[in-house]
Each structure stands twice: as C-alpha cells, then as structure tokens.
Amino acid sequence: MASFGLQVYVDEGKVVPSYVNIRFKTFNEKKDNNFDDSYAKENSISKFLLSECQYSSFDSDYISMEELDLSYKIFCKKTGIPEDKVEQIIGSKEMTKFGFTISERSPPKRILGLKKGKSDAPKD
C-alpha cells in the first residue's frame, strides 16, 4: 500500500459512540433492494435505513454515530429530500424500531491519503 501512497490510520485507545448490529449495504445489496415502499414513504430516516443499511446479528458490525449522520445527510441530498423533511437520525425512534443498539466502539481502520507520485501511464 505504501507504494500507492496509502497508509492505514488507527486511533488506538479512542472509542466513539456507535450503533451496533448495523452495517452499510454493499453495492449488490443496494441494487437488489426489495423492501416495502409504503414503509419507506413514512419518513426520510426509514427510507435511508431500508435502502442504505442492513441489520446484522453480529456485534462486530457497527457504524459510528458521526458516520451514520453524515451518510444520512448525503443520502438526503442525493435523493432530493427537502431540508425541512430531513430529521435527526441519532436517537430517532426508527433506530430503535429497526433493532440497533448503542455502544462505545473503537473507530474502524481507515485508509488515508494519496500522495503525489510518478505515474507510469502515458501522457496525452
């Protein structure tokens, strides 16, 4: 990874509030979305959870509250949900209804950076 200018960033000892038993859907899972549209029309949080997130029975699957909030806001902008319809996802009843619990977790490892380097690609 170093040859590509990437490094793994781990913030040792830090914990962040997270929702447990939840993960983001993979591209294929999003493509094959089969959920009840009537429930998704209730509000923007339900629509986000049904189309972007997946319940997991594993405690090792979690999303930090900060990442969840940011992803929800990006989803609302992408799908054209008016700002007055955007709700507070953290602590919402929908999060409890879907069965997600809150816990302190270590943040996931992230790949950071891309530094300028020489490319072998031919120049146009």
Residue pairs with C-beta under 8 A, 6 or more apart in sequence:
1 7
1 8
1 111
4 114
4 117
5 113
5 114
5 115
5 116
5 117
6 111
6 112
6 113
6 114
7 111
7 112
7 113
8 109
8 110
8 111
8 112
9 109
9 110
9 111
9 112
10 109
11 106
11 107
14 106
14 107
15 104
15 105
15 106
15 107
16 64
16 65
16 66
16 104
16 105
16 106
16 107
17 64
17 65
17 102
17 103
17 104
18 62
18 63
18 64
18 65
18 102
18 103
18 104
18 105
19 62
19 63
19 65
19 68
19 95
19 100
19 101
19 102
20 59
20 61
20 62
20 100
20 101
20 102
20 103
20 105
21 55
21 56
21 57
21 58
21 59
21 61
21 62
21 99
21 100
21 101
22 53
22 54
22 55
22 56
22 61
22 62
22 63
22 68
22 98
22 100
23 53
23 54
23 56
23 61
23 62
23 63
24 52
24 53
24 54
24 63
24 71
25 33
25 51
25 52
25 53
25 54
29 54
30 51
30 52
33 50
33 51
35 50
35 51
36 50
39 46
39 50
40 46
40 47
40 50
40 51
41 47
43 85
43 87
43 94
44 72
44 76
44 81
44 85
44 86
44 87
45 72
45 87
45 89
45 92
45 94
45 95
46 94
47 79
47 81
48 71
48 72
48 75
48 76
48 89
49 94
49 95
49 98
51 75
52 71
52 75
53 63
53 98
55 98
55 99
55 100
59 103
62 103
62 105
63 71
64 105
64 107
64 108
65 90
68 89
68 90
69 89
69 90
72 86
72 89
73 86
75 81
76 83
76 85
76 86
89 95
